[in-house]
Amino acid sequence: MKIRKLTALALCVALLAVVLSACGGSDDSDKTNPNADGVSEVGSGKAEYAVILKTLSNDFWATMKKGIEDEAKKLGITVDIFAAQNEEDTAGQLTILENCLTKGYKSIGVAPLSPTNLINGIVQANEKGIYVMNIDEKIDIQSLGNAGGSVIGFATTDNVAVGEKGAQFIINQLGEDGGDVAIIEGKAGNASGESRKQGATQAFEKADDIDLVASQPADWDRQKALDVATGYIQMYPDLEAIYCCNDTMALGALQAVINADKLGEIIVVGTDGSAEALESIRAGQLSATVAQDPAEIGATSLRKMVEAVKDKPGFDPNKTPQTIPVDSYIVTKENVK
C-alpha cells in the first residue's frame, strides 16, 4: 500500500513537470539563438530584421555589425545579428539561416561564406515571403535563380577596383625601375578574393617593368600567408613587393619579411583597413592597406532591406539584383588616422 502511494505521487510529479515544460517552452524558444549550436549572437526574438555575417572575430565584420546597429537606431528599428563560428563553417551558417526562417523576420541580410552555401536557405526564405539581401560576398546568382530563389540587392565594395588600387600603390612606389611582385590570394573560388586578385593582376600586367612572379592562395589565414610569403622570398630573391587580398594575410606576409630581415626592402600591401593593419602602418611596418567601409556596407544593406519590406517588390528568380557599390581608399603612413 505504501509503495502504491509513492508510485502515484511520483507519477503526479512527473506529469506536473511535463505540463510546466510545455507551458514554458514556446516563450523561451522565441528568445533563443536561431543557431542551434549557439555560435552566433543572441537574437531578441522581437525584431523584424536579421543579418547573418561571416564571423565576428575579424575587425571587418565587427565594424559592419556596428554600422548595422547604428543604422537601425537611426531608422528606429530592431535588428538581430548572427555570425558563423569561423570562415570554414558553411554548414553552420546555413543552419543559422534556416533557424531564422521560423522567427518572424520580414527580411534577412546574408554575407555567405561561399557563393553557394546559403542557396537552399534563401529559396526557403523566399517561399515564406522573406526578402533576402546579399551582403559583401556575392552569391552565385545563376545557381540561385536556377533553384528558384532571388535576392533584393547586393551591397559590396568594388573588389576589382580594390585590387587595382593596391597594385597601383606598389607600382607607384617602385617607380620607373619596376621589379618583381607577387600576390597572396584569398580562398580559391571566393568571389571577393578572386575579384581583388583580378584587379591587382590586371594592373601589374599593364605596368611597364613590373614582373608578376607568383600568385597563390592562403585562404585568408595569417599563418598560411606567412608560409606562402616565406616561400616567395626564398624562391624570388629580387622580390620587391607583395599585394595581399586581406589584412590578416598581409600581416602574415609582413612577419615573413621581418623574419627574412627585409623590412623596408619588400613592400607589403593589405586590404580591408583593419585596426591591426592601421597600427602596423603607423609603426612603419605594413606599407599600406586598401580600406573598405564595412560600416557603410552594413548600413546600406539594412536600408535596402527596410525599403523592400515597405515597397514589397515581389520575388523574381530571373531578375538580376541591383549592385550597390561602396567606395574604398588607400591608407598609408601619410594619411592614417
N, C-alpha and C positions, 0 to 999 in steps of 0.2 A: 504493500500500500504506500509506503513512504517513497519507494523507488518510482511508482507511477506518478506521484505528485511532483517529484523532482523533474521527471521527464516532461511532464506537461508544462511546468514552469519554464524549462529550457526551450521548449518549442515556442512558447509565447514570446520569450525574449528574442529568439531568432526572427520570428515574424515581425516583431516591432522594429528590429534593426533593418529588415528589408524594406518596410514601409517608409521609414525615415530616410533611407538611402534613396529610394525612388523619388520622394518629395524634393529632396535637396539637389539631386543630380543635374537637372536641366539648368537650374540657375547658375551653378558653378561652371558648367560647360560653356556658357555664353561668355565667360570671362577668362577662359583658359587660352593658352597659346595655341594657334592653329597648327603649329608644328608639333606633331606627336612626340618627337624626340626632345623637345624643349631646348632647341639650339638657337631660337630666334628671340627677338624682343617680345615682351608680353603685350598682347592687344587688349584694348579696353572692352571689346565686345559691343560697343555702342557707336563706333564710327561708321560712316558711310563709305569711307575710302581706305584702301590699304595699299602699301607699297612693299614689294619684295626685292631687296637688294642682293648683291652677290655675297658680301661679307661685311662685317663692321670692324674687322681687325686691321683694315687699311685706311689711312687718312682720307683717301679719295672718297670712299663710301661713307665714312663717318661725317665728312663735311657735307656730302649730299644729304644725309639724314637730317643734319641741322638746317640745311636750306629748305627741305620739305617742311620741317616743323615750323620754321619761321613764316613760310608762305601760308601754311594752314592757319596760323594765328591772324595773319592779315586778311584772309578770306573768311574768317570766322567759322571754320570747320574743324572737325577732328579727323586725324588720320592715324592708322596703326601701321607701324613699320616693322618689317621682319627681315631676316637675313639667314643665309645658309651658314653652316659651320665653317666651311672653307671653300676655296675656289675649285675643289675637286668634287664637292658634294652635290652633284647634279640630281641624283635621285631624291636627296633630302629636300632640295629646293622645290622640286615638283610636288613633294608631299605637303610642303607649306602651302603652295598654291591650291592644291586640291582641298585641303582643310579649310582654307579661306572661303571656298565656294559655299560653305554652309553657314557663314557668319553674317549674311545680310548685306555685304558690301555692294554698292552700286557700280563702283569702278575700282580696278586694281592695276597698279603700275608694276611692271616687272623688268628687272635687269638680269636677263638669263645668263647662266654660267656657260651655256653653249648655244649655238644657233637653233638647236632642235629640242633641247631637254624639256622645255615647257609647252611644246606644241599641243600635246594631248590635254593639258590643263586649260590652255587658252580656248580650245574648242569647247570644252565643257563649260567654261565661263560664259562664252557667247550663247550657248544653248540655254543658259539660265538668265540671259538678258544682262549680263555683266560686261561693261566696256573694259577693255584691256589696253593699257598704254605701254609701249615699248621704250625702255629707258637705257640709253648709253650703248649697250651691246645688242647689235642688230639680230633679230630673229630671222631665220630663213623664211622669207615671206612667201616664196613659191611653194615650199613644203607645207607651210601653214595654210595657204589658200587651197592646196590640193586636199588637205584634211578637213576643209570646211570652216576654218577659223579666220579671224581678222583682228587687227589692232587699229586703234583710232589715230595713232601717230607714232613718230619715232624722234625722240629728243636726244641729241648727241653732239659731241664735238666733231668737226670735220677732221677725221683722223688722217686722211691723206695729207691735208694741209699741216697737221701736227708733225708728221714725219718729214715733210718738206722743210718746215721751219727749223727743226732740229738739225737736219743735214746742212741747210744753208748757213746756219751759225758756224758749223765746223768748216765749211768751205770758206767762209769769210775770214775765219781765224787763221786758216792755213795760207791764205793769200795766193800769190802767183806761183809759189813753189809747189803747192799742192801736196800730195803724199798718199800713203796707204791708209785706208779707213776700213772699218768693219761695223756690222750691225749685230746687235743681240735682239732677237725677236721674242715675242711673247709665246703663247701656246699655239702650236700649229692648228690652223683651221679657225682660230678665234678671230672674229670679224674686225674688231678694233685694232688688234695687233697686226693683222695682215694688211690693213689699210695704212698703218703707220710705216710698216716695212716698205710698202709700195711707194709711199710718198718720199721716204728717205732714199730708196734705191733710184727712183727717177731723178731726184736732184743730184745725187752723186754721179750718175751716169751721164748727165748733161754737162757737168762741170769739167773744165779743162784741167789736166794734170792731176785729177783725182782717180785713184785706183781702188775700187771696192774689192777687197781681197777675200772677204768672208761674210757670211750671213747665216746665223744659226739660232734656233730657239733655245730659250732657257726657262720656259713655262712660267714666267712671271716670278720666279723664285731667286732669292738673293744668292744662296749657296750654289745653285746651278749656274747662275750668271758669273759668279767668281770663278768657277771651274772653266766655263767657256772662255772667259777673258784671259785666264791664265794660259789656256791653250793657244789663243790668238797671239799673245805676247811672245810665247816660246817659238811659235811657227813663223811669225812675221816680225823679225827684229826691227824693221823700219816702220812699224805701225805708228801712225800719228794720232789717230782718234777713233773712238767707239761711240756710236749712237745706240742708245738702249730704249726699247719701246715702253718701259715704265721706270719709275724712280727706284723701286725695290731692286730691280736688276742693275740699274746704274750704280747703286751703292755697293752691290756685289762686285761689279766690274772695277769700281774705284778701289776697292780693297785689293784686287789683283794687281792694279797699277802700283799701289803703295807697297805691296809685298815684293814687287819687282824693282823697287826703288826707282820708279819712273814718274813719280808725281811731278807735274809741271812739264813733263815731256810728252805725255799722252793725254789728249783732251777726252773727257768723258761727259756726255750729254744725256740727260734722262728725260722723262716725260711724266707729267701729272702735277708737279708743283707741290709735292708732299712736304710736310713740316720738316722731316729729317733731311730731305734734299735741300730745302732752303737754308737750313742751318749749315749744311756742308758747303754750300755756295758762299755763305758769309765767312766761313773759315778758310776759304781759298782752296778747297779741295775739288768738289764737283764743279765743272766749268759752267754748266747751265742746265736748265730744265725747261721744257715746253709746258707751261702751266695751263691746265684746263680750269673751268669754273664749275666744279661739280655741284655747288650750292645752287647755281642758276639752272643747271640741267634738271635738278630735282624740282625746283620751283616751277620751271616751265612745264614739266611733266604734270605736276599737280594741277596747274591752271587748265591744261588741256583736258584732264580728267573731269574737272568740275564743269567745263564747257560742254563736254559730251553728255553728262548727266542732265544738264539743263536743256540742250538742243535735241537730244535723242536722235542721232544721225542714222541709226539702223546698223545692221551688220552685213557687210558685203565682202565675201572671200575673194572676189575678183578685183577689188579696188586696191590700188597701190596707196599705202598710207603716206600722209604728209611727213616729210623730214623737216624737223625744226632744228637748225644749226645753232650752236652756242660757240662763241669765239674762243681762241686760245692765244697765248702770247709767250715770248721768250723771257725768262728771268735769268739775269746774270749778276755778278757781284756789283755791277754799277746800278742796278735798279731793284735789287732785292730789298724787301721791307723787313 
